[in-house]
Amino acid sequence: MDDETCAPAPELTAQLLRQFRLITGVEIGPDDDYFAMGLVTPLRALEIVALLERTFDFEVHTDDLHPDNFRTVHRTAAFVVRKAAAVTCRAPAPDLERFLAEHTHDNAPPPAPHR
């Protein structure tokens, strides 16, 4: 997905702008490339990742650590939207046996799991 198909809410962008301004110590805009501006060191990049994990309750994996995911506030907000959607889509499926037991109206036991 690209940034335009996952347009983040303006509130998310504003929240990230406030937090990134604290991290960088500089007023930045939503499309300012703070890496190119020299504002983000490797340690600050780790701060950003830790902030996202804490704030949005997901784990940033090694595969996610592409600079294009974090280069601007808009790109970071789009990453957060994509990551949150992926976490929601991977929610564990309900236990089939428990589901059948709760939703079966006769006394028959649920079918044995297929192995």
C-alpha positions as CSV (number, residue, x, y, z in Angstrom):
1,M,0.0,0.0,0.0
2,D,1.2,3.5,-0.6
3,D,0.7,6.5,1.6
4,E,-2.3,7.8,-0.3
5,T,-4.4,4.5,0.1
6,C,-3.8,4.7,3.9
7,A,-4.5,8.4,4.4
8,P,-4.0,8.9,8.2
9,A,-6.4,11.0,10.2
10,P,-5.3,14.6,10.7
11,E,-5.4,14.0,14.4
12,L,-2.8,11.2,14.1
13,T,-0.5,13.5,12.0
14,A,-0.9,16.3,14.5
15,Q,-0.1,13.9,17.4
16,L,3.0,12.6,15.6
17,L,4.2,16.2,14.7
18,R,4.0,17.2,18.4
19,Q,6.0,14.1,19.5
20,F,8.6,14.3,16.7
21,R,9.2,18.0,17.4
22,L,10.1,16.9,21.0
23,I,12.4,14.2,19.7
24,T,14.1,16.4,17.1
25,G,14.0,19.7,19.0
26,V,13.0,21.5,15.8
27,E,9.7,22.7,14.4
28,I,9.1,20.4,11.4
29,G,6.3,20.1,8.9
30,P,4.4,16.9,8.0
31,D,6.4,16.4,4.8
32,D,9.9,17.5,6.1
33,D,12.4,14.8,5.6
34,Y,14.1,14.9,9.0
35,F,16.6,12.2,8.0
36,A,17.8,14.4,5.1
37,M,17.8,17.4,7.4
38,G,20.2,15.6,9.7
39,L,17.8,15.7,12.6
40,V,17.6,11.9,13.2
41,T,20.6,10.0,14.4
42,P,20.5,6.2,14.8
43,L,19.7,6.7,18.5
44,R,16.8,9.0,17.6
45,A,15.5,6.6,15.0
46,L,15.3,4.0,17.8
47,E,13.5,6.6,20.0
48,I,10.9,7.0,17.2
49,V,10.4,3.2,16.9
50,A,10.1,2.8,20.7
51,L,7.6,5.7,20.7
52,L,5.5,4.2,18.0
53,E,5.5,0.8,19.7
54,R,4.5,2.3,23.1
55,T,2.0,4.7,21.8
56,F,0.2,2.5,19.3
57,D,0.7,-0.9,21.0
58,F,2.3,-2.8,18.2
59,E,5.7,-4.3,17.5
60,V,7.9,-2.8,14.8
61,H,9.7,-5.8,13.1
62,T,13.0,-5.7,11.3
63,D,11.2,-5.9,8.0
64,D,9.4,-2.6,8.9
65,L,12.6,-0.7,9.5
66,H,12.9,0.7,6.0
67,P,13.7,4.5,6.2
68,D,10.8,5.3,3.8
69,N,8.4,4.2,6.6
70,F,9.7,6.9,8.9
71,R,11.3,9.6,6.7
72,T,8.5,12.2,7.3
73,V,5.6,12.6,9.7
74,H,3.1,11.8,6.9
75,R,5.0,8.6,6.0
76,T,5.2,7.6,9.6
77,A,1.5,8.2,10.1
78,A,0.7,6.1,7.0
79,F,2.9,3.3,8.5
80,V,1.0,3.5,11.8
81,V,-2.3,3.1,9.9
82,R,-1.0,0.2,7.9
83,K,0.6,-1.5,10.9
84,A,-2.6,-1.1,13.0
85,A,-4.7,-2.5,10.2
86,A,-2.4,-5.5,9.9
87,V,-2.5,-6.1,13.6
88,T,-6.3,-6.0,13.6
89,C,-6.5,-8.3,10.6
90,R,-4.3,-10.9,12.3
91,A,-6.4,-11.1,15.4
92,P,-6.6,-14.6,16.6
93,A,-9.6,-16.7,15.4
94,P,-12.0,-17.9,18.0
95,D,-11.5,-21.4,19.3
96,L,-13.7,-23.5,17.1
97,E,-14.6,-26.0,19.7
98,R,-15.6,-23.4,22.2
99,F,-17.5,-21.5,19.6
100,L,-19.5,-24.6,18.5
101,A,-20.2,-25.5,22.1
102,E,-21.5,-22.0,22.9
103,H,-23.6,-21.9,19.7
104,T,-24.9,-25.5,19.5
105,H,-28.5,-25.8,20.9
106,D,-28.6,-29.5,21.3
107,N,-26.7,-31.7,23.7
108,A,-24.5,-33.2,21.0
109,P,-20.8,-32.7,21.6
110,P,-19.0,-30.5,19.0
111,P,-17.3,-32.5,16.3
112,A,-13.8,-33.7,17.0
113,P,-11.0,-31.5,15.5
114,H,-9.8,-32.6,12.2
115,R,-6.1,-33.7,12.3
